[in-house]
Amino acid sequence: MPIAGVTWTGLNDDIEALDRELEEFNKKTGYDIPIHVDAASGGFILPFVSPDTRWDFRLRNVISISTSGHKFGLVYPGLGWVIWRDKSYLPEEMSFSVNYLGAEVTQVGLNFSRPAAQVLGQYYNFIRLGREGYTRVQQNSMEIARYCHQRIGAMECFENYSEEVVNPLFVWSLSEEYQKKAKWTLYDLQALLQQSGWMVPAYSLPKNIEDIVVMRIVVRQGMSRDMADMLLKDIENSVAELDKLKYPTSSRQAYDKQEKLLGKVYTH
Ligand SMILES: *Cc1c(COP(=O)(O)O)cnc(C)c1O
């Protein structure tokens, strides 16, 4: 189950490579292992910004794809989609027919009565924007994300996690120098930015790289270049404030304590 638009990093798994390896593995073993693509974010990005990337049903072993309508599908929450390559791949126990109020209805549902407002919202956007509209919206988000990525990467205190931006989101961490000498952490920066109304989360990466703390920006429709400049200015101002600190913040003290346990000692 590869991911297009990994939650923690914004990057894409190499689904084409996985498909190739799986093809070999299935041939060798006689197994018939298929691929489900978790394209919660990427499903509404790749077709518009990178139509030649093969991650979908163009790959033989991909039999189902899920994507979130309420992320880059541009609809309000909560709407998710799942599609199967062919009806034969849809597990029978997931679909059921009911004779309901005079018609035989076959449906795949996790529960019965739900509002259809989100589905209508998606339908409206599809009709209203079309492929061309979605392409323009997503390419614009990519452009703003790449702009922020470049500006963040140019700041002395930061280091981008990856050189490339493949979805309109990216993460970065403190530069090596700041990791050693700063009296603050990205958690402090998150708290300061929150005071200006920005929700820019700081969090640690998953198991085996959990000592890496990153911060993430997600750019969606409506985030203009002007807004990006306002955010970047607030980040610069917050960093300038934090750099003035004489004593480490409590989150930095906690970090030092943890590092000390690991045998690394920094002095302030
Ligand atoms: C958001 C997300 C999910 C959850 O999808 P929802 O539609 O929000 O329930 C699953 N996987 C990834 C990679 C995601 O980014």
The ligand as an SDF file (V2000), in Angstrom:
LIG
                    3D

 15 15  0  0  0  0  0  0  0  0999 V2000
   -5.3720   12.4480    5.0240 C   0  0  0  0  0  0  0  0  0  0  0  0
   -4.7800   11.1420    4.7550 C   0  0  0  0  0  0  0  0  0  0  0  0
   -5.4980    9.9820    5.0200 C   0  0  0  0  0  0  0  0  0  0  0  0
   -6.8980   10.0420    5.6120 C   0  0  0  0  0  0  0  0  0  0  0  0
   -7.7860   10.4280    4.6090 O   0  0  0  0  0  0  0  0  0  0  0  0
   -9.1790   11.1540    4.9930 P   0  0  0  0  0  0  0  0  0  0  0  0
   -9.8690   11.2830    3.6850 O   0  0  0  0  0  0  0  0  0  0  0  0
   -8.8350   12.4750    5.5940 O   0  0  0  0  0  0  0  0  0  0  0  0
   -9.8710   10.2560    5.9440 O   0  0  0  0  0  0  0  0  0  0  0  0
   -4.9250    8.7670    4.7270 C   0  0  0  0  0  0  0  0  0  0  0  0
   -3.6890    8.6860    4.1880 N   0  0  0  0  0  0  0  0  0  0  0  0
   -2.9490    9.7810    3.9140 C   0  0  0  0  0  0  0  0  0  0  0  0
   -1.5930    9.6270    3.3060 C   0  0  0  0  0  0  0  0  0  0  0  0
   -3.4680   11.0540    4.1800 C   0  0  0  0  0  0  0  0  0  0  0  0
   -2.7500   12.1490    3.8870 O   0  0  0  0  0  0  0  0  0  0  0  0
  1  2  1  0
  2  3  1  0
  2 14  2  0
  3  4  1  0
  3 10  2  0
  4  5  1  0
  5  6  1  0
  6  7  2  0
  6  8  1  0
  6  9  1  0
 10 11  1  0
 11 12  2  0
 12 13  1  0
 12 14  1  0
 14 15  1  0
M  END
$$$$
